[in-house]
Amino acid sequence: MARVYNFSAGPSMLPLEVLKTAAAEMCEYGSSGQSVMEMSHRSKEYEAIINETRDLLRELMEIPENYEILFLQGGASSQFAMVPLNLMTRSGKADFVITGQWANKAYKEAARYGQANVVASSADKTYSYIPKLDPSTFTKDADYFHICLNNTIYGTKYHTLPDTGDVPLVADISSCILSEPLDVSKFGLLYAGAQKNLAPAGVTIVIIRKDLIGEPQAITPTMFTYKIHAENESMFNTPPCYTIHVAGLVLKWIKNSIGGLQEMKKRNEKKAALLYDFLDQSKLFRGTVVKEDRSLMNVPFVTGDQELDAKFVAEAKAAGFVNLKGHRSVGGMRASIYNAMPMEGVEALVAFMEKFEQENR
Ligand SMILES: *Cc1c(COP(=O)(O)O)cnc(C)c1O
């Protein structure tokens, strides 16, 4: 077996321990005589799996009892529509901060179902910072206020949350879920596609305050109705059974092998600091994000010379560091260092970058 260090922004690395467990139980889960892939989602065995996964997520993220956890499909992108369809139901207004492509897509989709207002944007500097927010500019009677907590493509994250008062804060946490503790009680709704930091693609996590689960807009498809999924405990139709199971394995890994989200955060901070410290002293490479808004998970960087960037990406790939090419809208490089990326992966990358710098000065 020869595994590379995979810096993909998503789908991304899973912990090796989890992959090994999944492999060992591929043909028979426990003494069930079948793979989890083959199980009826209504079986006792599967019910135990989804319940345990939900309980573990609640425990690790310290999700209060007045929040529902939903396992849905359709990716974070479906939430761009599902959130407004279910929440834009009183004033029909919502506020958005545009910190990148995902935030912008959430805004554009919501604008189809109600009055979506942009309160701030960092488009002027290629989303390399989080805009300073002035609560006096927020819509007082908005049904919700939407942010993208960690901006996967641009490598920024909110280090402080906007103060939205009584307006529920909604956050896309696709690329930072479980990377560090998060005070769930500060939010009305959180959502995340699984394939960055939790599981293979296929399941979308929604964590919603129970009082926000109401009647959706009249045009809302049944499958896009939170109430239906909440009432049916994410079993209204067949859930993405196997992906939910792997999410459960990842949660067990965080709990038992890492030691919880405080420990996860420490590890992630160490990894990120190693890379950022290198970038800050390098004469060849530099990070593209203002220091105070840097992400723990996605680290974009450039040399300032497109040909040299391409050479770096190619040589890195040949050396076993894959998916380092930056998003086409930013160029350069991006190292996504999610939970499953071990410290050794970042150490090896930094050593490789040092060598590249010496050879290309
Ligand atoms: C990847 C990503 C998305 C899109 O997720 P899908 O599951 O592919 O729909 C949305 N938001 C953020 C922050 C992401 O990183």
The ligand as an ORCA input file, in Angstrom:
! r2SCAN-3c Opt
* xyz 0 1
  C     -17.751     22.173     -0.585
  C     -18.574     23.245     -0.056
  C     -19.905     23.439     -0.452
  C     -20.569     22.571     -1.509
  O     -20.856     21.339     -0.982
  P     -21.649     20.232     -1.816
  O     -21.820     19.159     -0.785
  O     -20.780     19.835     -2.955
  O     -22.938     20.804     -2.267
  C     -20.635     24.454      0.134
  N     -20.092     25.240      1.060
  C     -18.812     25.099      1.471
  C     -18.265     26.000      2.523
  C     -18.015     24.093      0.924
  O     -16.752     23.955      1.333
*
